Amino acid sequence: MTYMRYGHHVGYKRLTEIFSHIFGLSISQGAIANMFKRLDARLDPHVQAILDRIQSS
């Protein structure tokens, strides 16, 4: 889902449609937004570490 959203800029509405049609999963746009919020919190330390290494090189 992350790849589709950020790699191909697929919107939340379209993501819900894709997951419904392809996987038979009913997921709301709000659920997708919440998933990305949780993902952001988990990735932030890694992103910051990468930025720190770039700035110090």
C-alpha positions as CSV (number, residue, x, y, z in Angstrom):
1,M,0.0,0.0,0.0
2,T,2.9,2.4,0.8
3,Y,4.4,1.7,-2.6
4,M,1.2,2.5,-4.3
5,R,0.6,5.6,-2.3
6,Y,4.1,7.2,-2.5
7,G,5.6,5.4,-5.4
8,H,2.7,5.9,-7.8
9,H,0.8,8.7,-6.0
10,V,-2.4,6.7,-5.8
11,G,-5.0,8.6,-3.7
12,Y,-6.8,7.1,-0.7
13,K,-10.1,6.7,-2.5
14,R,-8.4,4.7,-5.3
15,L,-6.5,2.6,-2.8
16,T,-9.7,1.6,-1.1
17,E,-11.1,0.6,-4.6
18,I,-7.9,-1.3,-5.5
19,F,-7.9,-3.3,-2.2
20,S,-11.6,-4.1,-2.6
21,H,-11.4,-5.2,-6.2
22,I,-8.1,-7.1,-6.1
23,F,-8.0,-8.5,-2.6
24,G,-11.7,-8.4,-1.5
25,L,-10.7,-6.2,1.5
26,S,-13.0,-3.5,2.7
27,I,-10.8,-0.7,4.1
28,S,-11.8,2.9,4.7
29,Q,-9.9,5.9,3.7
30,G,-9.6,6.8,7.4
31,A,-8.0,3.4,8.1
32,I,-5.5,4.0,5.4
33,A,-4.7,7.5,6.8
34,N,-4.2,6.0,10.3
35,M,-1.9,3.3,8.9
36,F,0.3,5.9,7.3
37,K,0.4,8.0,10.5
38,R,1.6,4.9,12.4
39,L,4.1,4.2,9.7
40,D,5.4,7.8,9.7
41,A,6.1,7.5,13.5
42,R,8.0,4.3,13.0
43,L,10.1,5.6,10.1
44,D,11.0,9.0,11.5
45,P,14.0,7.9,13.4
46,H,15.4,6.1,10.4
47,V,14.8,9.1,8.1
48,Q,16.5,11.3,10.6
49,A,19.5,9.0,10.8
50,I,19.9,9.0,7.0
51,L,19.6,12.8,6.9
52,D,22.2,13.1,9.7
53,R,24.7,10.9,7.7
54,I,24.1,12.9,4.6
55,Q,24.7,16.2,6.4
56,S,27.9,15.0,8.1
57,S,29.4,13.7,4.8
